[in-house]
Amino acid sequence: MSAKTVEKKYKNTLNKGDTGLELSGLQWLLDHHKAKEKYRRKMIEDLNLQAGDVVLDLGSGPGLWSDLFAEKVAPNGRVVGLDLSAELIDYAKSKLSKSPYQEMIEYQQGDFFHLPYEDETFDVVFCGNSLSYVNSDSRQYLLTEQKRVVKKGGRLVAKEFDDATTLVYPVPPELWLKVLACSAQVQKEKPSEECFDNFVGRQVRGILIDVGLKNLSTIPYTIPILPPLSPEAKRYVTEAISWQINTA
Ligand SMILES: C[S@@+](CC[C@H](N)C(=O)[O-])C[C@H]1O[C@@H](n2cnc3c(N)ncnc32)[C@H](O)[C@@H]1O
């Protein structure tokens, strides 16, 4: 199936894809990426990947980060993307044929709690926008699995967001802060198995310390999305705000 056909097939699943997970629909992820691509490129620049590195992209979704990693580790590096969603892996594979890096990238459907890789396989293990789905009881296990598959001296990278840092203009602050307060309350009252933690960003460093990782660095990014908005950015902002209000 071509990337265009897959995109069309899943057009109506803006937020939840085949896994039913929040913020994991194909169209949503494509819009999100387009709206922020410039900043994602900067984040990857800051990772200082080397040609030849072998990168694991966990929760790779439609493979949008994987493509950018491949650019950096070419010509002899490798990128493996793993995701739970058949639909997103289907899409990621379908666009490979157009990629100049197709020989370097491999996508696999799977659960990141059970990594099908030997110990010390990867130079870099990246997990982007995916820790929100992992409840606090399981985080330690997930990070321990990541530690197992990264080479000695390699790096684990967690890229996360925290909703309390989202500022929306022209929504009046008193209204927006109420939405956030409700959302935080809902989060607090949720049973842990219903976890989707949209305030995970602030916890990432602590999670990494808890599993005994050393030499941590934390880089905060500000991502302004300003008019004139592209159609993708407009859809992304509209969806993000209505999702935020619906979770509150
Ligand atoms: C918000 S999306 C982020 C996708 C991609 N990293 C990005 O930033 O475009 C979260 C991804 O995590 C994946 N995911 C959630 N739980 C997972 C699990 N247990 N194993 C593998 N992937 C999982 C979802 O299917 C989804 O594609």
The ligand as an ORCA input file, in Angstrom:
! r2SCAN-3c Opt
* xyz 0 1
  C       2.380      9.871     21.016
  S       2.916      8.531     20.030
  C       4.545      9.041     19.590
  C       5.037      8.456     18.294
  C       6.413      8.953     17.852
  N       7.435      8.664     18.834
  C       6.343     10.440     17.581
  O       6.754     11.246     18.442
  O       5.874     10.797     16.487
  C       3.238      7.248     21.182
  C       3.595      5.936     20.518
  O       3.919      4.980     21.524
  C       3.444      3.739     21.071
  N       3.344      2.835     22.207
  C       2.600      2.986     23.339
  N       2.753      1.924     24.146
  C       3.624      1.093     23.513
  C       4.194     -0.176     23.845
  N       3.871     -0.803     24.984
  N       5.076     -0.728     22.986
  C       5.397     -0.111     21.823
  N       4.877      1.091     21.450
  C       4.004      1.680     22.280
  C       2.098      4.076     20.446
  O       1.619      3.057     19.587
  C       2.441      5.370     19.716
  O       2.853      5.157     18.399
*
